Amino acid sequence: MSRPLGEKNAASFRAWVAEREAEGDMYEYVHNGVLFRRAIMEELGFSRSVFTQNPDVKLLLEECDRKWGNPKTERGSQSNEAREEGAARERAVRKAHRAESANYELLERLAVLEEQNRQLRIELANLKEFAAAKEAFDETGAVLRVLDD
């Protein structure tokens, strides 16, 4: 194994592990308490020997097997913790969706109120024009009465 290729493979596998943890889908790759190597090999374009000959990949793979593996192992509490984190993440997503829905409803209500405000401003302008015309008419009527007297 050439050193640069080994480092590239180790970096790819570390990135894959980080992505699985971020996505929370690591348990989809666990079969019989260990990571399903074939799926990982296909995704990352590895040969099987990468898992046995690259010490960095081998160490991280064993760590992932312990961390994500069979919940009946001594590391089962970590699997439960990961499930709890997943449940917490789902709750956070649902809460975000509810907040987004509430924001959407508030934006709709705001649009309705802005339209009502626009209509009321038009009515107010019309009433001011009417009041000015009435005032002018009343003044004209008062002048005519003075002239008639």
Backbone as ProteinMPNN parsed JSONL, in Angstrom:
{"seq_chain_A": "MSRPLGEKNAASFRAWVAEREAEGDMYEYVHNGVLFRRAIMEELGFSRSVFTQNPDVKLLLEECDRKWGNPKTERGSQSNEAREEGAARERAVRKAHRAESANYELLERLAVLEEQNRQLRIELANLKEFAAAKEAFDETGAVLRVLDD", "coords_chain_A": {"N_chain_A": [[0.853, -1.182, 0.0], [0.623, 2.104, -0.902], [1.742, 5.009, 0.785], [0.491, 7.635, 0.397], [-1.943, 6.84, -0.798], [-2.997, 5.261, 1.223], [-3.367, 7.188, 3.223], [-5.237, 8.778, 1.946], [-7.376, 6.982, 1.734], [-7.896, 6.571, 4.463], [-8.657, 9.157, 5.201], [-10.952, 9.434, 3.628], [-12.559, 7.46, 4.772], [-12.798, 8.436, 7.405], [-14.226, 10.796, 6.865], [-16.548, 9.657, 5.857], [-17.525, 8.334, 8.147], [-17.982, 10.547, 9.804], [-19.986, 11.802, 8.321], [-22.005, 9.881, 8.446], [-22.566, 9.955, 11.168], [-23.449, 12.585, 11.371], [-25.716, 12.527, 9.742], [-27.111, 10.606, 11.064], [-27.653, 8.043, 10.266], [-26.189, 5.776, 10.736], [-26.844, 3.279, 11.758], [-28.056, 1.93, 9.748], [-26.068, 0.697, 8.44], [-25.163, -1.281, 10.038], [-24.876, -4.673, 10.659], [-25.559, -7.676, 12.232], [-24.247, -6.762, 14.529], [-21.903, -5.493, 13.682], [-20.239, -3.203, 11.424], [-21.315, -3.277, 8.055], [-19.202, -4.292, 5.867], [-19.064, -4.614, 3.063], [-20.98, -2.823, 1.977], [-19.842, -0.398, 2.67], [-17.429, -0.572, 1.302], [-18.359, -0.509, -1.329], [-19.53, 2.031, -1.424], [-17.342, 3.741, -0.93], [-15.459, 2.899, -2.689], [-13.461, 1.13, -1.967], [-11.14, -1.614, -1.577], [-11.406, -4.844, -0.017], [-9.096, -5.27, 1.403], [-8.291, -2.819, 2.414], [-9.542, -2.484, 4.847], [-8.192, -4.255, 6.447], [-5.445, -3.864, 6.115], [-4.813, -1.162, 6.319], [-3.847, 0.641, 8.965], [-5.023, 2.918, 10.228], [-7.645, 3.009, 9.178], [-8.5, 0.477, 9.97], [-8.438, 0.693, 12.79], [-10.33, 2.766, 13.233], [-12.563, 1.533, 12.148], [-12.95, -0.62, 13.898], [-13.509, 0.825, 16.183], [-15.927, 2.022, 15.413], [-17.468, -0.297, 15.104], [-17.641, -1.076, 17.797], [-18.89, 1.172, 18.894], [-21.281, 1.569, 17.398], [-22.294, -0.909, 17.165], [-23.773, -4.047, 18.186], [-26.33, -3.647, 20.526], [-26.332, -5.197, 22.804], [-23.815, -5.542, 23.648], [-21.016, -4.603, 25.746], [-20.737, -1.98, 25.145], [-23.216, -1.154, 24.664], [-24.638, 0.875, 25.896], [-23.735, 3.151, 24.643], [-24.88, 2.798, 22.15], [-27.536, 3.046, 22.861], [-27.431, 5.671, 23.722], [-26.874, 6.888, 21.301], [-29.22, 6.309, 19.949], [-30.99, 7.747, 21.53], [-30.029, 10.291, 21.017], [-30.695, 10.412, 18.341], [-33.485, 10.341, 18.551], [-33.845, 12.719, 19.928], [-32.926, 14.458, 17.978], [-34.902, 14.054, 16.042], [-37.111, 15.079, 17.428], [-36.314, 17.735, 17.581], [-36.356, 18.396, 14.892], [-39.087, 18.099, 14.339], [-40.045, 20.12, 16.006], [-38.894, 22.32, 14.764], [-40.257, 22.213, 12.338], [-42.847, 22.737, 13.232], [-42.472, 25.353, 14.163], [-41.8, 26.567, 11.774], [-44.199, 26.251, 10.397], [-45.878, 27.781, 12.026], [-44.669, 30.272, 11.636], [-45.219, 30.608, 8.918], [-48.021, 30.788, 9.004], [-48.235, 33.143, 10.484], [-47.039, 34.945, 8.7], [-48.896, 34.849, 6.632], [-51.118, 35.933, 7.967], [-50.083, 38.472, 8.505], [-49.884, 39.462, 5.889], [-52.598, 39.627, 5.246], [-53.422, 41.541, 7.133], [-51.862, 43.718, 6.315], [-53.012, 44.22, 3.82], [-55.606, 44.918, 4.634], [-54.95, 47.223, 6.053], [-53.985, 48.82, 3.952], [-56.378, 49.131, 2.492], [-57.925, 50.494, 4.405], [-56.454, 52.868, 4.633], [-56.924, 53.947, 2.111], [-59.705, 54.344, 2.283], [-59.709, 56.211, 4.382], [-58.37, 58.344, 3.181], [-60.251, 58.947, 1.208], [-62.39, 59.718, 2.868], [-61.28, 61.987, 4.059], [-61.07, 63.629, 1.824], [-63.786, 63.866, 1.252], [-64.632, 65.138, 3.604], [-63.242, 67.561, 3.361], [-64.459, 68.549, 1.058], [-67.114, 68.777, 1.974], [-66.748, 70.665, 3.983], [-65.951, 72.829, 2.429], [-68.295, 73.142, 0.989], [-70.081, 73.769, 3.034], [-69.002, 76.216, 3.842], [-69.438, 77.686, 1.529], [-72.217, 77.67, 1.502], [-72.693, 79.167, 3.803], [-71.687, 81.647, 3.041], [-73.449, 82.274, 0.975], [-75.831, 82.513, 2.404], [-75.295, 84.756, 3.932], [-75.091, 86.631, 1.956], [-77.665, 86.574, 0.989], [-79.094, 87.638, 3.05]], "CA_chain_A": [[0.0, 0.0, 0.0], [1.401, 3.345, -0.921], [1.37, 5.866, 1.908], [-0.517, 8.641, 0.042], [-3.235, 6.18, -1.018], [-3.469, 4.87, 2.55], [-3.852, 8.403, 3.896], [-6.467, 9.188, 1.247], [-8.424, 6.053, 2.15], [-8.217, 6.862, 5.865], [-9.404, 10.425, 5.223], [-12.282, 9.149, 3.06], [-13.338, 6.703, 5.749], [-13.127, 9.355, 8.503], [-15.293, 11.671, 6.374], [-17.759, 8.833, 5.759], [-17.996, 8.135, 9.523], [-18.531, 11.834, 10.256], [-21.241, 12.023, 7.599], [-23.0, 8.952, 9.009], [-22.976, 10.478, 12.474], [-24.225, 13.815, 11.149], [-27.001, 12.145, 9.171], [-27.786, 9.731, 12.013], [-28.074, 6.806, 9.596], [-25.13, 4.781, 10.884], [-27.383, 1.962, 12.082], [-28.415, 1.262, 8.502], [-24.87, -0.001, 7.972], [-24.797, -2.281, 11.034], [-25.494, -5.99, 10.496], [-25.002, -8.631, 13.195], [-23.414, -6.084, 15.514], [-20.714, -4.858, 13.096], [-20.493, -2.496, 10.175], [-21.377, -4.104, 6.859], [-18.039, -3.83, 5.109], [-19.313, -4.587, 1.62], [-21.673, -1.569, 1.645], [-18.868, 0.693, 2.787], [-16.485, -0.737, 0.191], [-19.011, -0.052, -2.556], [-19.719, 3.489, -1.366], [-16.082, 4.467, -0.939], [-14.574, 2.377, -3.725], [-12.346, 0.436, -1.319], [-11.053, -3.068, -1.648], [-11.514, -5.403, 1.325], [-7.799, -5.201, 2.086], [-8.14, -1.524, 3.087], [-9.99, -2.646, 6.229], [-7.257, -5.092, 7.217], [-4.061, -3.455, 5.959], [-4.614, 0.238, 6.674], [-4.033, 0.676, 10.421], [-5.951, 3.983, 10.623], [-8.992, 2.564, 8.82], [-8.794, -0.68, 10.81], [-8.715, 1.188, 14.135], [-11.603, 3.488, 13.206], [-13.606, 0.544, 11.883], [-13.183, -1.336, 15.157], [-14.17, 1.78, 17.078], [-17.316, 2.141, 14.957], [-18.133, -1.551, 15.452], [-17.963, -1.028, 19.226], [-19.789, 2.297, 19.183], [-22.571, 1.444, 16.729], [-22.63, -2.323, 17.026], [-24.83, -4.724, 18.913], [-26.627, -2.971, 21.789], [-26.169, -6.118, 23.921], [-22.415, -5.559, 24.032], [-20.727, -3.711, 26.864], [-20.852, -0.62, 24.637], [-24.622, -0.953, 24.321], [-25.128, 2.162, 26.384], [-23.467, 4.148, 23.607], [-25.897, 2.63, 21.116], [-28.739, 3.66, 23.391], [-27.213, 7.118, 23.675], [-27.008, 7.321, 19.903], [-30.655, 6.275, 19.629], [-31.593, 8.882, 22.217], [-29.651, 11.476, 20.244], [-31.525, 10.394, 17.13], [-34.832, 10.735, 18.945], [-33.786, 14.154, 20.234], [-32.807, 15.142, 16.693], [-36.23, 14.016, 15.42], [-37.952, 16.05, 18.141], [-35.879, 19.074, 17.171], [-36.839, 18.599, 13.523], [-40.541, 18.331, 14.428], [-40.226, 21.448, 16.593], [-38.549, 23.288, 13.718], [-41.358, 22.22, 11.379], [-43.97, 23.46, 13.851], [-42.124, 26.774, 14.162], [-41.894, 27.015, 10.383], [-45.622, 26.334, 10.091], [-46.395, 28.948, 12.738], [-44.157, 31.448, 10.93], [-45.971, 30.733, 7.668], [-49.348, 31.303, 9.357], [-48.081, 34.547, 10.868], [-46.789, 35.722, 7.483], [-50.182, 34.975, 5.937], [-51.922, 36.886, 8.735], [-49.476, 39.772, 8.272], [-50.275, 39.894, 4.551], [-54.014, 40.022, 5.322], [-53.49, 42.806, 7.864], [-51.306, 44.779, 5.467], [-54.02, 44.54, 2.807], [-56.658, 45.66, 5.327], [-54.381, 48.541, 6.344], [-53.973, 49.554, 2.693], [-57.77, 49.493, 2.187], [-58.357, 51.52, 5.372], [-55.8, 54.13, 4.266], [-57.659, 54.479, 0.95], [-60.982, 54.857, 2.795], [-59.417, 57.414, 5.155], [-58.078, 59.417, 2.214], [-61.54, 59.326, 0.608], [-63.165, 60.443, 3.878], [-60.674, 63.322, 4.198], [-61.49, 64.405, 0.649], [-65.204, 64.165, 1.441], [-64.735, 66.137, 4.68], [-62.793, 68.839, 2.81], [-65.506, 69.017, 0.136], [-68.259, 69.183, 2.793], [-66.378, 71.912, 4.634], [-66.013, 73.87, 1.398], [-69.715, 73.337, 0.674], [-70.682, 74.47, 4.169], [-68.544, 77.603, 3.782], [-70.145, 78.318, 0.412], [-73.598, 77.864, 1.957], [-72.704, 80.255, 4.779], [-71.482, 82.88, 2.29], [-74.693, 82.544, 0.266], [-76.84, 82.964, 3.371], [-74.919, 86.121, 4.311], [-75.444, 87.472, 0.821], [-79.123, 86.613, 0.878], [-79.658, 88.441, 4.14]], "C_chain_A": [[0.89, 1.233, 0.0], [0.864, 4.272, 0.164], [0.327, 6.928, 1.523], [-1.9, 8.01, -0.178], [-3.835, 5.759, 0.319], [-4.037, 6.055, 3.312], [-5.152, 8.887, 3.272], [-7.63, 8.289, 1.661], [-8.86, 6.31, 3.589], [-9.042, 8.148, 5.966], [-10.819, 10.223, 4.682], [-13.147, 8.429, 4.08], [-13.726, 7.581, 6.94], [-14.271, 10.282, 8.089], [-16.616, 10.913, 6.297], [-18.362, 8.628, 7.15], [-18.641, 9.423, 10.041], [-19.874, 12.118, 9.588], [-22.345, 11.126, 8.149], [-23.496, 9.479, 10.35], [-23.811, 11.739, 12.319], [-25.62, 13.493, 10.631], [-27.812, 11.273, 10.134], [-28.225, 8.412, 11.409], [-27.056, 5.679, 9.73], [-25.666, 3.386, 11.139], [-27.865, 1.209, 10.844], [-27.255, 0.435, 7.964], [-24.42, -1.089, 8.949], [-25.59, -3.552, 10.784], [-24.771, -6.951, 11.426], [-23.989, -7.978, 14.132], [-22.14, -5.448, 14.988], [-21.116, -4.117, 11.831], [-20.427, -3.466, 9.004], [-20.329, -3.585, 5.882], [-18.329, -3.69, 3.619], [-19.99, -3.28, 1.194], [-20.708, -0.391, 1.678], [-17.878, 0.633, 1.623], [-17.09, -0.196, -1.104], [-19.16, 1.465, -2.569], [-18.41, 4.246, -1.539], [-15.1, 3.976, -2.004], [-13.338, 1.703, -3.161], [-12.308, -1.021, -1.743], [-11.102, -3.572, -0.205], [-10.205, -5.252, 2.103], [-7.585, -3.874, 2.805], [-8.509, -1.668, 4.561], [-9.004, -3.447, 7.072], [-5.829, -4.568, 7.173], [-3.784, -2.01, 6.336], [-4.874, 0.385, 8.172], [-5.019, 1.752, 10.887], [-7.392, 3.56, 10.359], [-9.4, 1.409, 9.735], [-9.183, -0.239, 12.221], [-10.069, 1.894, 14.199], [-12.767, 2.532, 12.971], [-13.945, -0.225, 13.162], [-13.902, -0.438, 16.162], [-15.641, 1.928, 16.707], [-18.1, 0.874, 15.261], [-18.546, -1.542, 16.922], [-19.035, 0.016, 19.512], [-21.191, 2.068, 18.619], [-23.103, 0.02, 16.712], [-23.773, -2.777, 17.899], [-25.083, -4.048, 20.261], [-26.479, -3.884, 23.001], [-24.719, -6.22, 24.367], [-22.208, -4.62, 25.203], [-20.819, -2.257, 26.439], [-22.296, -0.298, 24.272], [-25.167, 0.375, 24.782], [-24.849, 3.253, 25.368], [-24.484, 4.023, 22.485], [-27.201, 3.255, 21.582], [-28.622, 5.18, 23.382], [-27.384, 7.639, 22.259], [-28.473, 7.311, 19.487], [-31.376, 7.451, 20.279], [-31.262, 10.188, 21.498], [-30.479, 11.563, 18.976], [-32.942, 10.824, 17.431], [-34.881, 12.226, 19.259], [-33.7, 14.966, 18.945], [-34.173, 15.178, 15.988], [-37.173, 14.997, 16.096], [-37.604, 17.469, 17.725], [-36.379, 19.392, 15.765], [-38.339, 18.88, 13.545], [-40.819, 19.724, 14.989], [-39.932, 22.528, 15.553], [-39.665, 23.37, 12.681], [-42.573, 22.963, 11.944], [-43.705, 24.96, 13.842], [-42.243, 27.345, 12.757], [-43.354, 27.184, 9.98], [-46.243, 27.557, 10.771], [-45.928, 30.235, 12.069], [-44.929, 31.682, 9.644], [-47.361, 31.305, 7.95], [-49.27, 32.775, 9.741], [-47.824, 35.44, 9.653], [-48.066, 35.899, 6.678], [-51.06, 36.01, 6.636], [-51.402, 38.309, 8.535], [-49.878, 40.318, 6.902], [-51.724, 40.367, 4.536], [-54.131, 41.373, 6.022], [-52.921, 43.968, 7.054], [-52.301, 45.176, 4.385], [-55.167, 45.326, 3.439], [-56.188, 47.081, 5.628], [-54.383, 49.406, 5.083], [-55.394, 50.031, 2.33], [-58.271, 50.6, 3.125], [-57.71, 52.868, 5.074], [-56.507, 54.773, 3.065], [-58.987, 55.075, 1.406], [-60.788, 56.155, 3.581], [-59.136, 58.596, 4.225], [-59.373, 59.899, 1.561], [-62.398, 60.133, 1.587], [-62.61, 61.852, 4.089], [-61.066, 64.209, 3.028], [-62.96, 64.812, 0.784], [-65.392, 65.243, 2.504], [-64.309, 67.506, 4.169], [-63.853, 69.409, 1.87], [-66.72, 69.505, 0.913], [-67.978, 70.517, 3.469], [-66.446, 73.069, 3.635], [-67.466, 74.17, 1.05], [-70.407, 74.118, 1.785], [-70.268, 75.94, 4.167], [-69.275, 78.364, 2.668], [-71.587, 78.6, 0.801], [-73.698, 79.014, 2.932], [-72.537, 81.588, 4.076], [-72.769, 83.258, 1.564], [-75.773, 83.034, 1.213], [-76.567, 84.415, 3.789], [-75.31, 87.046, 3.175], [-76.953, 87.601, 0.671], [-79.722, 87.516, 1.959], [-79.477, 89.857, 3.86]], "O_chain_A": [[1.798, 1.363, 0.821], [-0.34, 4.304, 0.422], [-0.641, 7.108, 2.261], [-2.913, 8.589, 0.214], [-5.042, 5.886, 0.528], [-5.07, 5.939, 3.97], [-6.056, 9.347, 3.971], [-8.736, 8.77, 1.91], [-10.051, 6.271, 3.898], [-10.007, 8.215, 6.726], [-11.775, 10.781, 5.22], [-14.326, 8.745, 4.239], [-14.849, 7.489, 7.435], [-15.185, 10.526, 8.877], [-17.672, 11.453, 6.628], [-19.577, 8.734, 7.317], [-19.714, 9.389, 10.644], [-20.795, 12.621, 10.232], [-23.487, 11.561, 8.3], [-24.694, 9.454, 10.635], [-24.776, 11.939, 13.057], [-26.596, 14.121, 11.041], [-29.038, 11.204, 10.04], [-29.079, 7.727, 11.974], [-27.055, 4.739, 8.935], [-25.018, 2.403, 10.778], [-28.059, -0.006, 10.888], [-27.453, -0.436, 7.118], [-23.407, -1.749, 8.716], [-26.818, -3.524, 10.706], [-23.543, -7.039, 11.419], [-22.981, -8.592, 14.483], [-21.36, -4.91, 15.775], [-22.173, -4.36, 11.249], [-19.585, -4.363, 8.971], [-20.532, -2.595, 5.178], [-17.876, -2.734, 2.988], [-19.624, -2.693, 0.176], [-20.754, 0.494, 0.824], [-17.534, 1.659, 1.036], [-16.418, 0.488, -1.877], [-18.944, 2.109, -3.596], [-18.368, 5.274, -2.217], [-14.037, 4.567, -2.196], [-12.284, 1.7, -3.796], [-13.302, -1.583, -2.203], [-10.866, -2.803, 0.726], [-10.219, -5.12, 3.327], [-6.769, -3.807, 3.724], [-7.88, -1.058, 5.426], [-8.993, -3.319, 8.296], [-5.067, -4.805, 8.11], [-2.645, -1.661, 6.642], [-6.02, 0.264, 8.605], [-5.769, 1.528, 11.837], [-8.26, 3.732, 11.215], [-10.531, 1.375, 10.219], [-10.154, -0.745, 12.783], [-10.861, 1.649, 15.11], [-13.842, 2.713, 13.542], [-15.119, -0.448, 13.459], [-14.785, -0.883, 16.895], [-16.505, 1.957, 17.583], [-19.27, 0.948, 15.636], [-19.658, -1.946, 17.262], [-19.968, -0.229, 20.277], [-22.182, 2.347, 19.294], [-24.234, -0.223, 16.292], [-24.629, -1.987, 18.298], [-24.155, -3.89, 21.054], [-26.499, -3.396, 24.131], [-24.416, -6.902, 25.346], [-23.133, -3.916, 25.606], [-20.965, -1.379, 27.289], [-22.564, 0.723, 23.639], [-26.053, 0.945, 24.145], [-25.639, 4.188, 25.237], [-24.909, 5.032, 21.922], [-27.895, 3.913, 20.806], [-29.582, 5.887, 23.076], [-27.967, 8.702, 22.043], [-28.922, 8.197, 18.76], [-32.25, 8.073, 19.675], [-32.105, 11.077, 21.384], [-30.914, 12.644, 18.578], [-33.543, 11.581, 16.669], [-35.838, 12.913, 18.902], [-34.317, 16.025, 18.826], [-34.554, 16.197, 15.411], [-37.95, 15.675, 15.424], [-38.487, 18.306, 17.54], [-36.777, 20.521, 15.481], [-38.815, 19.784, 12.859], [-41.713, 20.425, 14.514], [-40.642, 23.531, 15.474], [-39.988, 24.454, 12.196], [-43.239, 23.717, 11.235], [-44.602, 25.75, 13.55], [-42.723, 28.462, 12.568], [-43.707, 28.148, 9.3], [-47.035, 28.278, 10.165], [-46.7, 31.186, 11.946], [-45.26, 32.821, 9.313], [-47.831, 32.191, 7.236], [-50.138, 33.564, 9.368], [-48.332, 36.559, 9.583], [-48.303, 36.963, 6.106], [-51.67, 36.858, 5.986], [-52.19, 39.247, 8.41], [-50.177, 41.505, 6.771], [-52.052, 41.371, 3.905], [-54.858, 42.252, 5.558], [-53.448, 45.079, 7.107], [-52.42, 46.359, 4.066], [-55.65, 46.293, 2.851], [-56.951, 48.035, 5.473], [-54.737, 50.584, 5.135], [-55.589, 51.174, 1.919], [-58.955, 51.527, 2.692], [-58.348, 53.906, 5.245], [-56.668, 55.992, 3.012], [-59.362, 56.167, 0.98], [-61.59, 57.083, 3.469], [-59.608, 59.709, 4.46], [-59.576, 61.099, 1.38], [-63.049, 61.103, 1.201], [-63.371, 62.801, 4.277], [-61.358, 65.391, 3.205], [-63.335, 65.943, 0.475], [-66.206, 66.151, 2.338], [-64.938, 68.511, 4.501], [-64.116, 70.611, 1.883], [-67.303, 70.532, 0.564], [-68.843, 71.392, 3.528], [-66.937, 74.151, 3.957], [-67.827, 75.328, 0.838], [-71.212, 75.011, 1.523], [-71.085, 76.815, 4.457], [-69.673, 79.516, 2.836], [-72.125, 79.655, 0.466], [-74.673, 79.765, 2.906], [-73.172, 82.57, 4.463], [-73.144, 84.431, 1.539], [-76.562, 83.902, 0.84], [-77.496, 85.201, 3.975], [-75.814, 88.143, 3.418], [-77.448, 88.651, 0.262], [-80.787, 88.096, 1.748], [-79.884, 90.702, 4.658]]}, "name": "protein", "num_of_chains": 1, "seq": "MSRPLGEKNAASFRAWVAEREAEGDMYEYVHNGVLFRRAIMEELGFSRSVFTQNPDVKLLLEECDRKWGNPKTERGSQSNEAREEGAARERAVRKAHRAESANYELLERLAVLEEQNRQLRIELANLKEFAAAKEAFDETGAVLRVLDD"}
